[in-house]
């Protein structure tokens, strides 16, 4: 005759189990398990507990063993189940991934869940789950462009080196322009913000031309040097360079990082860039 293992409760465990057995806020299954353990700790066999609790002896035996193995925490949730066996095997999953990444559907630019499901013979939901598990998004296309500059590697090392390890007693500025800024004005003055109502603006406006913002960011402390101009030519760029040259201390070497915009490479700009106090590094930001 098989005898169920005995359960011995500490005062703290008994108090906690009695509280859970009487609780009305806990799930019913947790309170039921607590009562099973309390009856088992009193020395009753599994069949008697099953008759009192109106459950099967197998269930009583399961939670007796679970408490002996995991304690009170083992009564809070069920053990993980293996679940249903997958109906789509590894070979079919690999085929879906291979077709998605290396083949293109006929008369289409990319695969959809419907076209892939029809091509492989599975459901649309299964295709969606496979793509989600492998991080595939055929509908998205990211743009890129490889630089054809023969000195690309050298420029990359120079620019990254300036950001990560700038020279001592030097200033590194990253300069760029924001052109075609529309100067707009509303046709009527708006009403200010007040209690129960937000600020108001008219839906129509009038144009006052455009402006260009020249800005340089100090990579060390986030300080920004800015200048607004009406046009975007090499003359305005030279004004901005002179503003920076007058602002920084004369004993500080300046490294200016900018893109390959035509304004920056104008013949009249190059003498300013070759100034000993202004070390300019041209960098193609679009690459």
C-alpha positions in Angstrom: 0.0 0.0 0.0 1.4 3.4 -1.1 1.6 6.0 1.7 1.5 9.7 0.8 4.4 11.8 2.1 3.6 13.7 5.3 3.5 17.5 5.4 4.8 19.5 8.4 3.9 23.2 8.5 5.8 25.9 10.3 3.7 28.5 12.2 4.3 31.0 9.5 3.3 28.6 6.7 0.2 27.6 8.6 -0.9 31.2 9.2 -0.3 32.1 5.6 -2.2 29.0 4.3 -5.2 29.6 6.6 -5.3 33.2 5.4 -5.3 32.1 1.8 -8.0 29.4 2.4 -10.3 32.1 3.9 -9.5 34.8 1.4 -12.1 36.1 -1.0 -9.8 38.2 -3.1 -7.5 35.4 -4.2 -8.5 33.1 -7.1 -10.6 30.2 -6.1 -8.0 27.6 -7.2 -5.4 29.1 -4.9 -7.8 28.9 -1.9 -8.6 25.4 -2.8 -5.0 24.4 -2.9 -4.4 26.0 0.4 -7.2 23.9 2.0 -5.8 20.7 0.4 -2.4 21.3 2.0 -4.0 22.2 5.4 -5.9 18.9 5.3 -2.9 17.0 4.2 -0.9 18.5 7.1 -3.5 17.3 9.6 -2.6 13.7 8.6 -5.6 12.8 6.3 -4.9 10.6 3.3 -5.5 11.7 -0.3 -8.7 9.8 -0.7 -10.4 11.3 2.3 -9.2 14.8 1.3 -10.6 14.2 -2.2 -14.0 13.2 -0.8 -14.1 16.3 1.4 -13.0 18.7 -1.3 -15.0 17.0 -4.1 -11.9 16.6 -6.2 -9.9 13.6 -7.6 -7.2 11.9 -5.5 -4.8 12.6 -8.3 -5.3 16.3 -7.9 -4.7 16.1 -4.1 -1.5 14.1 -4.7 -0.3 16.6 -7.2 -0.6 19.6 -4.9 0.8 17.7 -1.9 3.9 17.0 -4.0 4.0 20.5 -5.3 4.0 22.0 -1.8 6.7 19.7 -0.6 8.9 20.7 -3.6 8.2 24.4 -3.8 6.5 25.5 -0.6 3.7 28.0 -0.5 4.9 29.7 -3.7 4.3 26.6 -5.6 0.6 26.9 -5.0 0.2 30.3 -6.7 0.4 29.2 -10.3 0.2 26.1 -12.5 3.3 24.4 -13.9 4.1 25.3 -17.5 2.6 23.0 -20.0 4.3 21.9 -23.2 1.4 23.1 -25.4 0.3 21.8 -28.7 2.9 20.4 -31.1 3.7 22.8 -33.9 2.0 21.9 -37.1 4.6 23.7 -39.2 7.9 22.0 -39.2 11.4 23.4 -39.3 11.8 22.7 -43.0 8.7 24.6 -44.0 9.7 27.5 -41.7 13.1 27.7 -43.3 11.5 27.7 -46.7 9.3 30.7 -45.8 12.3 32.6 -44.5 14.4 31.7 -47.5 11.8 32.8 -50.0 11.1 36.0 -48.1 14.8 37.1 -48.0 16.1 35.7 -51.3 13.2 35.5 -53.8 10.8 38.0 -55.3 7.2 37.2 -56.1 6.0 37.4 -59.7 4.3 40.7 -60.6 5.0 42.2 -57.3 7.8 44.2 -55.6 7.7 42.3 -52.3 5.9 39.4 -50.5 2.7 39.9 -48.6 1.2 37.4 -46.1 -1.4 36.4 -48.7 1.0 35.8 -51.6 3.4 33.9 -49.3 0.6 31.8 -47.9 -0.6 30.9 -51.4 3.0 30.1 -52.5 3.9 27.8 -49.6 0.5 26.3 -48.8 0.0 27.5 -45.3 -2.4 30.0 -43.6 -1.8 33.8 -43.7 -1.6 33.8 -39.9 1.2 31.2 -39.9 3.2 33.4 -42.3 2.7 36.4 -40.1 3.9 34.4 -37.0 7.0 33.2 -38.9 7.9 36.7 -40.0 7.4 38.0 -36.5 9.5 35.3 -35.0 12.4 36.0 -37.4 12.0 39.8 -37.4 11.1 40.0 -41.2 9.3 43.0 -42.6 9.1 42.7 -46.4 7.0 45.8 -46.8 9.7 48.0 -45.4 12.7 49.2 -47.5 15.6 51.2 -46.0 17.6 53.5 -48.3 21.4 53.5 -48.4 24.2 54.8 -50.5 27.8 53.7 -50.4 30.3 56.6 -50.8 32.5 56.6 -53.9 35.0 58.9 -52.2 38.4 57.3 -52.4 39.4 59.0 -49.1 36.2 57.8 -47.3 38.0 55.7 -44.8 40.5 58.4 -43.9 37.7 61.0 -43.5 35.7 58.6 -41.4 38.7 58.1 -39.0 39.3 61.9 -38.8 35.7 62.8 -38.0 35.0 60.0 -35.5 38.4 60.7 -33.9 37.5 64.3 -33.4 34.2 63.4 -31.7 35.6 60.7 -29.5 39.0 62.1 -28.7 39.3 65.8 -29.5 42.7 67.4 -29.3 43.7 69.3 -26.2 43.1 73.1 -26.2 40.9 72.7 -29.3 37.3 73.3 -30.1 35.3 70.8 -32.3 32.1 72.3 -33.9 29.7 70.5 -36.1 28.1 73.0 -38.6 25.1 72.7 -40.8 22.3 74.8 -42.3 18.6 74.7 -42.2 17.4 76.4 -45.4 14.0 77.4 -46.7 12.6 78.2 -43.3 9.2 79.8 -44.0 8.5 83.1 -42.2 4.8 82.9 -41.7 2.4 85.2 -40.0 -1.3 84.6 -39.2 -3.9 86.8 -40.9 -5.4 87.7 -37.5 -4.0 87.8 -34.0 -4.8 84.7 -32.0 -6.4 84.6 -28.5 -4.2 83.6 -25.5 -4.6 80.6 -23.4 -7.2 80.8 -20.6 -9.0 78.5 -18.3 -11.0 76.0 -20.1 -9.7 77.0 -23.5 -6.5 76.6 -25.4 -4.6 79.2 -27.4 -6.1 79.9 -30.8 -4.7 80.5 -34.3 -6.3 81.3 -37.6 -6.2 78.5 -40.2 -4.8 80.8 -42.9 -1.6 82.7 -43.0 0.6 85.0 -45.1 4.1 84.4 -46.3 7.0 86.7 -45.4 9.6 85.0 -47.4 12.1 82.4 -46.2 15.2 82.4 -44.0 18.2 80.2 -43.5 19.7 79.2 -40.2 23.4 78.6 -39.9 24.3 76.7 -36.7 27.4 75.1 -35.2 27.1 72.6 -32.3 29.9 72.3 -29.8 30.4 68.5 -29.4 31.8 68.9 -25.9 29.1 70.9 -24.0 26.2 71.2 -26.4 26.6 74.9 -26.9 25.2 76.2 -30.2 26.4 79.1 -32.4 23.7 80.4 -34.7 23.1 83.0 -37.4 20.0 83.7 -39.5 20.3 85.0 -43.0 17.9 85.7 -45.8 19.8 83.7 -48.4 21.9 80.6 -48.6 25.1 81.4 -50.5 28.8 81.4 -49.9 28.7 85.0 -48.8 26.4 84.1 -45.9 28.5 81.1 -45.1 31.6 83.3 -44.9 29.7 85.6 -42.5 29.0 82.7 -40.3 32.6 81.6 -40.3 33.8 85.1 -39.3 31.2 85.1 -36.5 32.6 81.8 -35.1 36.2 83.1 -35.6 35.4 86.3 -33.6 33.5 84.4 -30.9 36.0 81.7 -29.9 39.2 82.6 -28.0 42.2 83.4 -30.3 44.4 80.8 -28.6 42.0 78.0 -29.2 42.4 75.8 -32.3 39.1 75.2 -34.1 38.0 72.0 -35.9 34.9 72.7 -38.0 33.0 69.7 -39.4 30.6 70.3 -42.2 29.1 68.5 -45.2 30.1 68.6 -48.9 27.6 71.3 -49.8 28.7 73.3 -52.8 28.6 76.6 -50.8 31.2 75.2 -48.4 33.6 74.4 -51.3 33.3 77.7 -53.1 36.7 79.2 -54.2 36.2 82.2 -52.0 35.5 80.0 -49.0 38.6 77.8 -49.3 41.1 80.6 -48.2 39.0 81.1 -45.0 39.0 77.3 -44.4 42.8 77.2 -44.8 43.3 79.9 -42.2 45.8 78.5 -39.6 43.4 79.3 -36.8 40.5 77.5 -38.6 41.0 73.8 -39.3 38.0 72.7 -41.4 37.2 69.1 -42.1 34.8 68.4 -45.0 32.5 65.5 -44.4 29.7 64.2 -46.6 26.9 63.9 -44.1 24.6 62.2 -46.6 26.9 59.2 -47.1 
